[in-house]
Amino acid sequence: MKARLLIAISLLALLSVPVGMVMADNGPHGGYTATTDACAGCHRTHTASAPNLLLNTVPGLCYTCHGSAATGADTNVVDGIYLERDFVTEFPAEGMVNRGLKGGGFSNALMDTDSDAVFVSTAVTSSHDGSTPTIWGNGAIGSGPGTGAALSCVSCHDPHGSGAYRSLRPVPTGSGAAETVSVTDEAAKNYTIASSAGNYADENYNTISTQMTDWCSQCHTRYKAASGSGHTDSGDAIFAYRHATDNVSCVRCHVAHGTSATMTPLAGTRVQFPDGATAASDNGRSSLLRLDNRLICYACHVNSSGTVDNSLCVACHNQPLSARRQIIGAGADFELTSHHVNGIVQNDDCIVCHNNNSHQSGTVNLLNVDNGSAIIYDNTPASLEPFCLACHDGNGAGGFSPFSDAIMPPVVDQTAWNAASHQNITSCSGCHTNGHGSNKVSILDPWDAAASGAVPGDPMLEEEGFCYRCHGASGPAAVDIQAQFAQPSHHNISVVDPDGEYMECTTCHNPHLANGANKLANPDTGAATLWAGSQEDFCQTCHDGVPPGGITFPGTTNCTGYDKSTFVGSTHDNIASGPAGTTDSCRACHDQHGSPNLSTLLTNYDLAARGPSNDKSITFQMRNDAAGAVTIDTMRVAWDAGGGAGIKDVKIDNNSVWKAGPDPSGTLLNINPNETMNSGDVRVVELKFDGVTSSANGWVQFNTTGGETCYITFGTGVAPVPGNPCQIVAAGTPIVGLYTDYTTDYALCWTCHDANNVLFADNVFGEHEKHVIKEGASCIMCHDAHAPHQGGEDGLINFEFAINNGYDISYIAGNMGTTAYQPGSCYINCHGKLHDPKTY
């Protein structure tokens, strides 16, 4: 194991520092405890050979750990390289082994200074090593070239640890600065450059760039300059016009310790020091720059043709610049979920949109690609809209793709946009922010949205969430669309809707075209055009069996399928009227966004409508045990009110002998059925009650023409009184049964159809009451509301729902073709009963 050049007891003390205690750049620089012996690593109380009781003078003492031949720190600042010399106390590694340090080196530097992708270790040409006593630009405006001060490692770094980045002092020694600057330390330390090829030109200091500029400016006071300072005289005789440092930080161009960049005569001796002196050699003016011959300037300001036009944006904007975000590179604007330019952004892509004639002036100058004129963006929609429409007007950039990706921009019809509702309320910047990119689709606002985790992809794919900001409960739009889509039944616009269908608001609406007169867009054209047809035809663009691209439907539905092409020209299509008397027959029954009812229906329709309700009945038998035929002359029914119960139907062998539907007016009912029974005949008697809220008791008295009388009791009444010609089969039979509450369960149908007429009156199909009320069969078991007349059948008969949902219905022989019916006849096998045919 390699060991630090520290006495053993000091090393043991350092290794015993409790977890969580602050350590400034590892080693002996901080993290001291009450039992520390680390002081002896650098100091001797009585035998010191240098001031401050140091073992050696600086920088020699520092180089005992950080030097070329040292066995301590991994950071060899003399040669500007990261080594693996202590993998015990500096584990995991805090840099890439044998790669250049971010600050370069004091004697040698491992750099690629000519951008040929080859890095070599070469002697430095300039460094912060104390050989130049003048701190250029130190002092107030007009105070000369600068002041002199001795410079050493401890001028910038606090050997006892400061808790700041690289243990930098809040105020560099000798700077004369009055205010402190703290540079935020790294959470996980990394001392080496990102490039494996030794390329310092693109090294990125990310969020601490601005702090480093503030820190460097404590010494180089007048080097700090705001945007536009290159065109504004500061009033200083020497530092009159200055490169801006608020957008381009000091460490964007310079290394901190030393550079091996070389300078030819043009870039060297012709460039004097601020005091007018010339360098002893050309390389003496390398000025800690990252590249040879001031190619660091070329990297930003010279284009591919070799002329200066400020167009090489990618060289500067691959990192944050003052208040401006990082534009390209990992995590930058053009790496967001949706963005302009697919692929790698080129410099020429930037100047499609930006006019750089006044670069760094503090304003964003945009470019009109149609006529080349400059557009000064002043944060108002009016200044941005012409810029956006110049590309999105249908011809891109003069008929070509504006960017290097060769993709034509989406078209926004300017004439239609000028008449659109959104144009009158907001503009491009009202919905789209950050023209470079966004974490939401279509560069929508907010550009910096972060996924919530609750919805897969949200908010990247949650377009409706954006629309709800205006079309929700708290938004300015007149209608709360969000509340409509929150209903139990709705078109599925969320990626997590369980039915498998997925669409978006922009499937049916185009925000760039929609206006008060026409809110719809054509889904078959990708919503690129306004819808010009009828509203029921609009619904058919999806529900015609061939939905637009990107729209899918689940394999099963609540009713009879998503393909409603048979609805066109059908009975309901021709008769139904939509809102305000329109011919929109779809909306006569459906809400277009959402509803509390099945299948977005306007009113209730319950597929599982089988009670419970208060419609109940009692069924029993009467039998003629006499030797001859008898006629039931009079039938008297008596019952208690049962909480308001009333008889609404009396049937013998399923034929009504009395029907009032319902009649709770009294407790005694006289009926004259005139029912003749031969000897041994059996009749099934059914009494139907309505509104039963508690047990109902009563009796039935039968009188025959022969004078016989018998009683049948029900509920919890007295025991039956047997006798000819009738007797009860089960004594004390309770009133039972759960039947459809037809008045509300099928409310949608009853908005047009008369319930009493369909269920109780003698009509073309007298079995409605039996099927719907007694058996609880929904209308859709036999009817398809979207089907046309077929074969002269007015009832829209269709058993598709029943068959597809597992009901015991099948076609039988004699159906005269492929349909389940012919006019007036039923050719099916239903609940085990043959209709072969059943005429109605």
C-alpha positions in Angstrom: 0.0 0.0 0.0 1.2 3.4 -0.9 1.4 5.9 2.0 1.2 9.6 2.3 4.2 11.6 3.3 2.8 12.1 6.8 3.8 10.7 10.1 2.0 7.6 10.9 0.1 8.9 13.9 -1.3 11.8 11.7 -2.6 9.4 9.1 -4.3 7.3 11.8 -5.9 10.4 13.2 -7.3 11.4 9.8 -8.6 7.9 9.1 -10.5 8.0 12.4 -12.5 11.2 11.6 -16.2 10.4 12.2 -18.5 9.8 9.2 -20.3 13.0 8.2 -17.7 15.4 9.5 -16.7 18.1 6.9 -13.5 17.3 5.0 -12.3 19.9 2.6 -10.7 18.2 -0.4 -9.6 15.2 1.7 -6.1 14.8 3.3 -5.0 17.1 6.1 -7.1 20.1 4.9 -9.8 20.2 7.5 -12.0 17.9 9.4 -10.0 18.2 12.6 -11.2 16.7 15.9 -10.3 17.3 19.6 -8.0 14.3 19.4 -6.3 15.2 16.0 -2.6 14.8 15.4 -2.9 15.9 11.8 -1.2 19.3 12.6 2.1 17.5 12.8 1.8 16.6 9.1 2.8 20.1 8.2 3.9 21.9 11.4 6.7 21.4 13.9 6.2 23.2 17.2 9.9 23.7 18.1 11.9 22.5 15.1 10.2 24.3 12.1 12.4 25.3 9.2 9.9 27.8 7.7 7.6 30.6 8.9 4.3 29.6 10.5 6.2 26.7 12.0 6.0 24.8 8.7 8.2 21.9 7.8 9.1 23.5 4.5 8.4 26.7 2.6 5.5 27.0 0.1 5.2 25.6 -2.5 7.8 23.0 -1.6 5.7 21.9 1.4 2.6 21.6 -0.8 4.6 19.6 -3.4 5.5 17.0 -0.8 1.9 15.6 -1.4 0.9 17.3 -4.7 4.3 17.1 -6.6 5.7 14.9 -9.2 7.6 12.5 -7.0 5.2 12.7 -4.0 3.4 9.6 -2.7 0.5 11.4 -1.1 -2.3 13.2 -3.0 -3.6 11.9 -6.3 -3.6 15.4 -7.7 -0.1 16.1 -9.1 -0.4 19.9 -9.6 3.2 20.2 -10.8 2.5 18.2 -13.9 -1.2 18.8 -14.1 -2.2 15.1 -14.0 -4.4 12.9 -11.8 -2.6 9.8 -10.4 -3.7 6.8 -8.3 -1.3 7.2 -5.4 -3.6 6.8 -2.5 -6.5 4.5 -3.1 -7.3 4.2 0.6 -8.2 7.6 1.8 -9.3 8.8 -1.7 -11.6 6.0 -2.6 -13.6 6.0 -4.8 -11.3 7.9 -7.2 -12.0 11.6 -7.7 -11.0 11.7 -11.3 -9.8 9.7 -14.2 -6.3 8.3 -13.8 -3.6 9.8 -16.1 -6.0 12.5 -17.3 -5.3 16.2 -17.1 -6.4 18.3 -14.0 -9.0 21.0 -14.7 -6.5 23.6 -13.5 -3.6 22.5 -15.7 -0.2 22.3 -14.1 2.5 24.6 -12.7 5.5 23.1 -14.5 4.0 20.8 -17.1 0.5 20.4 -18.5 -1.1 17.4 -20.2 -3.2 19.2 -22.8 -4.3 19.2 -26.5 -3.7 22.8 -27.2 -3.9 22.7 -31.0 -7.2 20.7 -31.2 -5.7 17.8 -33.1 -7.2 15.2 -30.7 -3.7 14.4 -29.4 -2.6 15.4 -25.9 1.0 15.6 -24.8 2.7 16.6 -21.5 4.6 19.8 -22.3 6.2 22.5 -20.2 3.9 25.3 -19.3 4.2 28.7 -21.0 2.3 30.7 -18.4 1.1 30.0 -14.9 0.0 31.4 -11.5 3.4 30.6 -10.0 4.4 33.9 -8.5 6.9 34.8 -11.2 4.8 37.7 -12.3 4.3 40.1 -9.4 1.8 42.3 -11.0 -1.9 41.4 -10.7 -3.2 42.8 -13.9 -6.4 44.9 -13.6 -6.4 44.9 -9.8 -7.8 48.1 -8.3 -10.3 50.8 -9.2 -10.9 52.3 -12.6 -8.0 54.5 -13.7 -5.6 53.1 -11.1 -3.0 51.8 -13.7 -2.2 48.3 -14.9 -2.5 46.7 -11.5 -0.8 46.2 -8.2 1.9 43.8 -7.2 1.6 41.0 -4.7 3.4 37.8 -3.9 1.6 34.7 -5.2 1.8 31.2 -3.8 -0.5 28.2 -3.3 -1.9 29.6 -0.1 -2.7 32.9 -1.7 -5.7 31.1 -3.3 -6.2 28.0 -1.2 -6.8 27.6 2.5 -4.5 24.8 3.7 -6.8 24.2 6.7 -9.9 23.9 4.5 -12.6 26.4 3.7 -15.5 24.1 2.8 -15.5 25.8 -0.6 -14.6 24.5 -4.1 -11.0 23.4 -4.1 -10.6 24.9 -0.6 -10.5 28.4 -2.2 -10.2 31.3 0.3 -13.2 33.6 0.5 -10.8 36.4 -0.2 -7.5 35.7 -2.0 -4.4 36.9 -0.1 -3.1 40.2 -1.5 -6.2 40.9 -3.6 -7.4 43.8 -1.5 -11.0 42.6 -2.0 -13.5 43.8 0.6 -16.2 41.3 0.1 -16.0 37.5 0.3 -16.9 35.1 -2.5 -17.8 31.5 -1.7 -17.6 29.0 -4.6 -20.0 26.0 -4.0 -18.1 22.8 -3.5 -18.8 19.7 -5.5 -20.9 17.0 -3.9 -18.8 14.3 -5.6 -15.4 15.7 -6.3 -13.9 15.4 -9.8 -10.5 16.9 -10.4 -10.0 15.9 -14.1 -11.3 17.3 -17.4 -14.2 15.6 -19.2 -12.3 15.0 -22.5 -10.3 11.8 -22.8 -8.4 13.5 -25.6 -7.1 16.3 -23.4 -9.3 18.9 -25.0 -9.7 21.8 -22.6 -11.6 24.0 -25.1 -15.0 22.5 -24.2 -14.4 22.0 -20.5 -17.5 22.9 -18.6 -17.7 24.3 -15.1 -21.5 24.3 -15.1 -23.2 26.2 -12.3 -20.0 27.4 -10.6 -18.8 29.3 -13.7 -20.4 32.6 -12.6 -19.1 32.1 -9.0 -15.6 31.5 -10.4 -15.8 34.7 -12.4 -16.7 36.6 -9.2 -13.8 34.9 -7.3 -11.2 35.6 -10.0 -12.4 39.2 -10.2 -11.4 39.8 -6.6 -7.8 40.0 -7.9 -8.5 41.0 -11.5 -11.0 43.6 -10.5 -11.4 45.4 -13.9 -11.5 42.2 -15.9 -15.1 41.7 -14.8 -17.4 43.2 -17.4 -21.1 43.1 -18.2 -22.6 42.3 -21.6 -22.0 45.1 -24.1 -18.7 46.2 -22.5 -17.0 45.5 -25.7 -18.8 48.5 -27.2 -18.8 50.7 -24.1 -15.9 52.7 -22.8 -15.3 51.9 -19.1 -13.4 55.2 -18.6 -10.2 53.3 -17.8 -7.1 54.4 -19.8 -5.9 50.8 -20.1 -9.0 48.6 -19.6 -11.3 50.7 -21.7 -13.2 48.1 -23.7 -13.5 44.7 -22.2 -14.8 41.2 -23.1 -18.0 40.4 -21.2 -17.6 37.9 -18.4 -21.2 37.6 -17.4 -21.9 35.4 -20.4 -18.4 34.0 -20.8 -16.8 33.1 -17.5 -13.0 33.4 -16.8 -12.6 29.6 -16.6 -14.3 29.3 -20.1 -11.1 30.5 -21.7 -8.4 30.1 -19.0 -7.0 27.4 -16.8 -6.2 28.2 -13.1 -2.7 26.8 -12.5 -0.8 26.8 -15.9 -1.1 26.1 -19.6 1.2 24.6 -22.2 -0.5 26.6 -25.0 2.0 28.2 -27.5 1.9 31.5 -29.3 3.4 32.5 -32.6 4.7 36.1 -33.1 1.3 37.3 -34.3 -0.4 36.1 -31.1 2.7 36.7 -28.9 5.2 39.5 -29.1 2.8 41.9 -30.9 0.4 41.6 -27.9 1.9 43.7 -25.1 1.2 43.3 -21.4 -1.2 45.9 -19.9 1.8 48.0 -18.8 3.2 48.2 -22.3 5.9 45.6 -21.8 6.6 42.8 -24.2 7.1 39.2 -23.3 10.5 37.6 -23.3 9.2 35.1 -25.7 6.1 34.6 -27.8 4.9 31.9 -25.5 5.2 34.4 -22.6 1.8 35.8 -23.7 -0.1 32.5 -23.5 -1.9 34.1 -20.6 -3.2 30.8 -19.2 -5.3 30.3 -22.3 -6.6 26.8 -23.2 -5.6 26.8 -26.9 -2.6 27.8 -29.0 -2.5 31.2 -30.8 -5.7 32.4 -29.1 -7.7 29.8 -30.9 -10.0 30.0 -28.0 -11.3 33.2 -29.7 -11.5 31.5 -33.0 -13.6 28.7 -31.5 -16.4 31.1 -30.7 -16.1 33.9 -33.3 -15.0 32.4 -36.6 -17.3 30.5 -38.9 -16.5 27.7 -41.4 -15.6 30.2 -44.1 -13.0 31.8 -41.9 -14.8 35.0 -41.3 -15.9 36.5 -38.1 -19.7 36.6 -37.6 -20.2 35.4 -34.0 -21.9 32.3 -35.4 -20.0 29.6 -33.7 -22.5 29.4 -30.9 -21.9 25.8 -29.9 -18.4 26.6 -28.6 -19.8 28.9 -25.9 -23.3 27.7 -25.2 -22.4 24.2 -24.3 -22.5 25.4 -20.7 -24.5 27.9 -18.7 -23.5 31.5 -19.3 -24.4 33.8 -16.5 -28.2 33.9 -16.4 -28.6 32.1 -19.7 -29.2 28.3 -19.7 -27.0 25.7 -21.4 -28.2 25.4 -25.0 -26.5 22.3 -26.3 -24.9 19.2 -24.7 -26.2 16.8 -22.0 -29.2 18.2 -20.1 -29.3 21.3 -22.3 -32.3 22.9 -24.1 -31.9 20.9 -27.3 -31.8 17.7 -25.3 -35.3 18.2 -23.8 -38.2 16.0 -24.7 -39.4 18.1 -27.6 -37.2 20.6 -29.4 -36.3 22.3 -32.6 -33.6 20.5 -34.7 -33.5 16.7 -34.6 -30.0 15.4 -34.3 -26.8 17.4 -33.4 -27.3 21.1 -33.5 -24.9 22.9 -35.9 -23.7 26.5 -35.7 -25.7 27.2 -38.9 -28.8 26.1 -37.1 -28.4 28.9 -34.5 -28.1 31.7 -37.0 -31.3 30.6 -38.8 -33.1 32.1 -35.8 -30.6 34.6 -34.2 -29.2 37.8 -35.6 -25.8 38.2 -33.9 -24.9 41.6 -35.1 -25.4 42.9 -31.5 -24.4 39.7 -29.7 -24.1 40.1 -25.9 -25.9 43.5 -26.0 -28.5 42.3 -23.5 -31.3 41.7 -26.0 -32.3 38.7 -28.0 -32.2 39.7 -31.7 -34.1 37.2 -33.9 -34.2 36.8 -37.6 -37.1 36.8 -40.0 -36.2 33.9 -42.4 -38.5 35.2 -45.1 -36.9 38.6 -45.6 -33.7 38.5 -43.5 -34.8 41.4 -41.3 -34.0 41.6 -37.6 -36.7 41.1 -35.0 -35.9 42.5 -31.5 -37.7 40.2 -29.0 -38.9 42.3 -26.1 -40.7 39.5 -24.2 -44.1 40.5 -25.8 -46.2 38.2 -27.9 -46.3 40.8 -30.6 -42.6 40.7 -31.1 -42.4 36.9 -31.2 -45.3 36.0 -33.4 -43.9 37.3 -36.7 -40.7 35.4 -36.0 -42.5 32.1 -35.5 -44.9 32.5 -38.4 -41.9 33.1 -40.8 -41.0 29.4 -40.6 -44.5 28.0 -39.8 -46.2 29.7 -42.7 -46.0 26.7 -44.9 -42.8 27.3 -46.9 -40.4 26.9 -44.0 -37.3 29.0 -44.7 -38.2 30.3 -48.2 -39.4 26.9 -49.4 -36.7 24.8 -47.7 -36.2 23.2 -44.3 -34.7 25.9 -42.1 -32.5 23.5 -40.1 -29.8 20.9 -40.8 -32.3 18.1 -40.0 -34.0 18.7 -43.3 -37.5 18.6 -41.6 -40.1 21.0 -42.7 -41.8 22.8 -39.7 -45.5 22.1 -38.9 -47.7 24.5 -40.9 -49.8 27.2 -39.2 -52.1 28.9 -41.6 -51.6 32.6 -40.9 -55.0 33.6 -42.2 -56.7 31.0 -40.1 -54.5 31.8 -37.1 -55.4 35.5 -37.3 -59.1 34.4 -36.9 -58.4 31.8 -34.3 -59.7 32.1 -30.7 -56.2 31.5 -29.2 -54.7 34.2 -31.3 -57.1 36.7 -29.8 -56.5 35.6 -26.3 -52.8 34.8 -26.3 -50.1 34.2 -28.9 -47.2 31.8 -29.5 -45.5 32.6 -26.3 -48.7 32.1 -24.3 -48.5 28.3 -24.9 -44.9 27.7 -26.1 -42.0 28.8 -24.0 -38.2 28.4 -24.5 -37.9 28.2 -28.3 -35.1 25.7 -28.0 -37.0 22.9 -26.3 -39.3 21.7 -23.6 -40.0 18.7 -21.5 -43.6 18.8 -22.7 -44.7 17.8 -26.2 -44.7 20.4 -29.0 -42.4 22.7 -26.9 -45.3 23.5 -24.6 -45.0 25.5 -21.4 -43.7 24.8 -18.8 -40.5 23.9 -20.7 -38.8 22.7 -17.4 -41.7 20.4 -16.3 -40.5 17.3 -14.5 -42.2 13.9 -14.6 -44.5 13.4 -11.6 -44.2 9.6 -11.6 -47.9 9.3 -11.1 -48.6 9.1 -14.8 -46.2 7.3 -17.2 -44.5 10.0 -19.2 -46.3 12.8 -17.4 -46.0 15.6 -18.2 -44.1 14.8 -21.4 -47.1 13.2 -23.0 -49.9 14.7 -20.9 -51.0 17.2 -23.4 -54.5 17.6 -21.8 -52.9 18.7 -18.6 -51.6 21.7 -20.4 -55.0 22.5 -21.9 -56.6 22.3 -18.5 -54.6 25.3 -17.3 -57.1 27.4 -19.2 -60.0 24.9 -19.8 -60.1 23.8 -16.1 -62.0 24.9 -13.1 -59.6 27.8 -12.3 -58.8 28.7 -16.0 -60.1 31.7 -17.9 -62.0 29.6 -20.5 -65.8 29.7 -20.2 -66.3 25.9 -20.1 -64.7 23.6 -17.6 -63.6 20.8 -20.0 -61.5 19.2 -17.3 -64.6 18.5 -15.3 -66.2 16.9 -18.3 -63.3 14.5 -18.8 -63.3 13.7 -15.1 -66.8 12.0 -15.6 -66.9 8.2 -15.2 -67.5 7.8 -19.0 -65.4 9.9 -21.4 -63.2 9.8 -24.5 -59.9 8.4 -23.3 -57.3 11.2 -23.6 -54.9 9.9 -20.9 -52.2 7.3 -21.5 -53.3 5.5 -18.4 -57.0 5.1 -19.3 -57.6 1.3 -18.9 -59.7 0.6 -22.0 -56.8 0.7 -24.4 -58.0 3.7 -26.5 -55.8 6.7 -26.5 -56.2 10.1 -28.1 -55.4 13.7 -27.5 -57.2 17.0 -27.4 -55.5 17.8 -30.7 -57.0 14.7 -32.3 -60.3 16.7 -32.6 -59.1 20.3 -32.1 -56.4 22.4 -33.7 -55.5 25.3 -31.3 -54.0 27.3 -34.2 -57.2 27.1 -36.2 -60.2 26.7 -33.9 -62.6 29.7 -33.6 -66.0 30.4 -32.2 -67.8 29.3 -35.3 -65.8 26.1 -35.8 -64.0 24.4 -32.9 -63.3 21.1 -34.7 -60.4 19.9 -36.9 -60.3 17.0 -39.2 -58.8 13.9 -37.5 -58.2 12.2 -40.9 -55.7 15.0 -41.8 -54.0 14.9 -38.4 -56.1 18.0 -37.4 -54.2 20.1 -40.0 -57.5 21.5 -41.4 -60.7 22.7 -39.9 -63.6 20.4 -40.1 -66.1 21.4 -42.9 -68.7 18.7 -42.7 -71.6 17.8 -40.4 -70.9 16.9 -36.8 -72.2 13.4 -37.1 -69.8 12.9 -40.1 -67.1 14.2 -37.8 -67.8 11.5 -35.3 -67.7 9.0 -38.2 -64.1 9.9 -38.9 -63.2 7.7 -35.9 -66.3 5.5 -35.7 -66.5 4.4 -39.3 -64.5 1.3 -38.6 -61.3 2.8 -40.0 -60.1 5.3 -37.4 -57.3 7.8 -38.2 -53.7 6.9 -37.7 -52.6 6.7 -34.0 -56.2 6.0 -32.8 -56.9 2.5 -31.6 -60.0 1.0 -30.0 -60.3 -1.7 -27.4 -61.4 -5.2 -28.5 -64.6 -5.0 -26.5 -67.2 -2.3 -25.8 -70.1 -1.7 -23.5 -72.6 -2.1 -26.3 -72.3 -3.2 -29.9 -68.9 -2.1 -31.1 -67.1 1.1 -32.0 -67.9 0.9 -35.7 -71.1 2.9 -36.1 -71.0 3.1 -39.9 -74.5 1.4 -39.9 -75.9 4.5 -38.1 -75.6 6.7 -41.2 -79.1 7.0 -42.7 -80.7 4.8 -39.9 -83.9 5.6 -38.1 -82.3 7.3 -35.2 -80.0 9.3 -37.5 -82.9 10.6 -39.5 -85.1 11.4 -36.5 -82.8 12.5 -33.7 -81.8 16.1 -33.2 -78.9 17.4 -31.3 -78.5 20.5 -29.1 -80.5 23.6 -30.0 -82.3 21.7 -32.7 -79.2 21.0 -34.7 -79.1 17.9 -37.0 -76.2 16.5 -34.9 -78.0 13.2 -34.2 -75.0 11.8 -32.3 -75.3 14.4 -29.6 -79.0 13.7 -29.3 -77.8 10.9 -27.1 -74.1 11.4 -26.4 -72.0 14.1 -24.8 -68.9 14.7 -26.8 -66.4 14.9 -23.9 -67.7 13.0 -20.9 -70.8 11.9 -18.9 -71.7 10.2 -15.6 -73.6 7.7 -17.7 -72.6 4.7 -19.8 -70.9 5.4 -23.1 -71.0 9.2 -22.6 -74.8 9.1 -22.8 -76.7 12.2 -21.8 -79.0 10.4 -19.5 -78.9 7.0 -17.8 -78.9 3.7 -19.5 -78.0 0.7 -17.3 -76.8 -2.5 -18.9 -77.0 -4.3 -15.6 -80.4 -3.0 -14.7 -81.9 -5.9 -12.8 -82.9 -4.1 -9.6 -83.1 -4.0 -6.8 -86.5 -2.2 -7.0 -89.9 -2.3 -5.2 -91.6 -4.1 -8.1 -92.4 -7.5 -6.7 -94.9 -10.3 -7.3 -96.3 -13.6 -6.1 -97.0 -16.5 -8.4 -99.1 -19.5 -7.4 -101.3 -22.2 -9.0 -105.0 -22.9 -8.9 -106.3 -26.4 -10.0 -109.8 -27.6 -10.8 -110.3 -30.8 -8.8 -114.0 -31.0 -9.6 -115.5 -33.7 -11.8 -116.6 -31.2 -14.5 -115.7 -27.8 -15.9 -116.1 -24.7 -13.9 -115.8 -21.0 -14.7 -114.1 -18.5 -12.5 -116.8 -15.9 -12.4 -115.4 -13.5 -9.8 -111.9 -12.9 -8.5 -111.5 -10.8 -5.5 -108.0 -9.7 -4.3 -107.5 -8.1 -0.9 -104.1 -6.9 0.5 -102.7 -4.5 3.0 -101.1 -1.3 1.8 -97.6 -2.6 2.5 -96.1 0.9 2.8 -98.0 2.1 -0.2 -98.0 -1.1 -2.3 -100.5 -1.4 -5.1 -101.4 -4.1 -7.7 -100.5 -3.1 -11.2 -101.1 -6.4 -13.0 -103.0 -9.7 -12.6 -102.3 -12.5 -15.0 -103.7 -16.0 -15.5 -101.4 -18.2 -17.5 -99.4 -15.1 -18.5 -102.5 -13.4 -19.9 -103.5 -10.2 -18.2 -107.0 -10.3 -16.8 -106.6 -6.9 -15.1 -104.0 -4.2 -15.7 -104.0 -0.7 -14.2 -100.3 -0.1 -14.0 -100.2 0.6 -11.0 -103.2 1.2 -8.8 -102.5 1.7 -5.1 -105.9 3.3 -4.5 -107.6 0.7 -2.5 -107.2 -2.7 -0.7 -110.0 -4.6 -2.5 -110.1 -5.4 -6.2 -113.0 -7.2 -8.0 -112.1 -8.8 -11.3 -114.3 -10.8 -13.7 -111.8 -13.0 -15.5 -114.5 -15.5 -16.9 -111.8 -18.2 -16.9 -113.2 -21.7 -17.7 -111.3 -24.6 -16.3 -111.9 -28.3 -17.2 -111.5 -30.9 -14.6 -107.8 -31.3 -13.8 -106.8 -28.0 -15.4 -104.1 -26.0 -13.7 -103.7 -22.2 -14.1 -100.7 -20.1 -13.1 -101.8 -16.9 -11.3 -99.4 -14.0 -11.0 -100.0 -10.8 -9.0 -97.6 -7.9 -9.6 -97.2 -5.2 -7.0 -95.6 -1.8 -7.3 -94.0 0.3 -4.5 -93.6 -2.5 -1.9 -91.5 -1.1 0.9 -92.5 -3.7 3.5 -94.1 -7.1 3.7 -97.5 -7.2 2.0 -100.1 -9.7 3.2 -103.5 -10.6 1.7 -105.7 -13.1 0.1 -107.4 -14.0 -3.2 -111.0 -15.3 -3.3 -112.3 -17.2 -6.3 -116.0 -17.6 -7.0 -117.3 -19.9 -9.7 -120.5 -20.1 -11.5 -121.3 -23.2 -9.6 -121.1 -21.3 -6.3 -117.8 -22.7 -5.0 -115.6 -20.4 -3.1 -112.0 -20.7 -2.0 -109.3 -18.5 -0.5 -105.6 -18.3 -1.2 -103.5 -16.3 1.3 -100.0 -14.9 0.7 -97.4 -13.1 2.6 -97.4 -13.9 6.3 -101.2 -14.1 6.6 -103.5 -16.8 7.9 -103.3 -20.4 6.7 -104.9 -21.0 3.4 -108.5 -22.3 3.2 -108.5 -25.2 0.8 -111.5 -26.2 -1.3 -112.8 -26.8 -4.8 -112.1 -25.7 -7.4 -108.7 -24.3 -6.3 -106.0 -24.7 -3.8 -102.7 -23.1 -3.1 -99.6 -25.1 -3.9 -97.3 -23.5 -1.3 -98.9 -22.1 1.7 -97.8 -18.7 3.0 -95.6 -17.9 -0.1 -94.0 -14.5 0.3 -94.1 -11.7 -2.2 -90.7 -11.9 -3.9 -88.8 -10.8 -7.0 -86.3 -8.1 -8.1 -87.4 -6.4 -11.3 -86.1 -3.6 -13.4 -86.9 -0.1 -12.4 -87.7 0.7 -16.0 -88.6 4.3 -15.3 -84.9 5.3 -14.5 -82.7 2.4 -15.7 -83.5 3.1 -19.3 -84.2 6.8 -19.0 -82.4 7.5 -22.3 -84.8 5.4 -24.3 -87.8 6.8 -22.5 -86.9 10.4 -23.5 -88.3 9.5 -26.9 -90.3 6.2 -26.4 -93.4 6.0 -24.2 -92.5 3.5 -21.4 -96.1 2.6 -20.6 -97.0 2.2 -24.2 -93.9 0.0 -24.9 -94.2 -2.1 -21.8 -97.9 -2.4 -21.0 -100.0 -1.6 -24.0 -101.0 -4.1 -26.6 -98.5 -3.3 -29.4 -96.6 -5.2 -32.1 -94.6 -7.1 -29.5 -96.6 -7.9 -26.4 -93.8 -9.5 -24.6 -91.8 -6.4 -23.7 -93.2 -6.4 -20.2 -92.2 -10.0 -19.6 -88.7 -9.5 -20.9 -87.9 -6.1 -19.5 -89.7 -6.0 -16.2 -89.8 -9.6 -15.1 -86.6 -10.9 -16.7 -84.6 -7.6 -16.4 -83.4 -7.7 -20.1 -82.1 -4.3 -21.2 -83.2 -2.8 -24.5 -79.9 -3.5 -26.1 -80.3 -7.2 -25.7 -82.5 -7.2 -28.8 -82.1 -3.7 -30.3 -79.2 -1.8 -31.7 -79.7 2.0 -31.6 -77.2 2.5 -34.4 -78.7 0.0 -36.8 -80.8 0.8 -39.8 -84.1 -0.6 -41.0 -83.6 -4.1 -42.3 -86.0 -6.1 -44.3 -88.9 -3.9 -43.4 -88.3 -4.4 -39.7 -89.0 -1.2 -37.8 -87.6 -2.4 -34.4 -83.9 -2.3 -35.2 -83.6 -5.9 -34.1 -80.0 -7.0 -33.5 -78.9 -9.7 -31.0 -75.2 -8.9 -31.4 -74.8 -7.5 -27.9 -76.4 -10.5 -26.3 -74.5 -13.1 -28.3 -71.1 -11.3 -27.8 -71.7 -11.0 -24.0 -72.3 -14.7 -23.4 -76.1 -14.8 -23.3 -77.8 -18.1 -24.3 -79.0 -16.9 -27.7 -78.3 -18.6 -31.0 -79.8 -18.7 -34.5 -81.8 -21.8 -35.4 -82.8 -23.5 -38.6 -85.5 -21.7 -40.6 -84.0 -18.2 -40.4 -84.3 -17.8 -44.1 -80.8 -16.5 -44.5 -78.2 -15.0 -42.3 -80.3 -12.7 -40.2 -81.9 -13.6 -36.9 -85.3 -12.4 -37.8 -87.8 -11.7 -40.6 -90.6 -9.2 -40.3 -92.9 -10.3 -37.6 -91.0 -13.5 -36.7 -88.1 -14.5 -34.4 -85.8 -17.4 -35.4 -83.7 -17.8 -32.3 -83.0 -20.1 -29.4 -83.1 -17.9 -26.3 -82.8 -19.0 -22.7 -83.5 -22.6 -23.8 -86.7 -21.8 -25.6 -87.1 -22.2 -29.3 -88.7 -19.5 -31.4 -89.1 -21.4 -34.6 -90.5 -19.0 -35.6 -92.2 -17.0 -32.9 -94.5 -14.5 -34.6 -95.2 -11.1 -33.0 
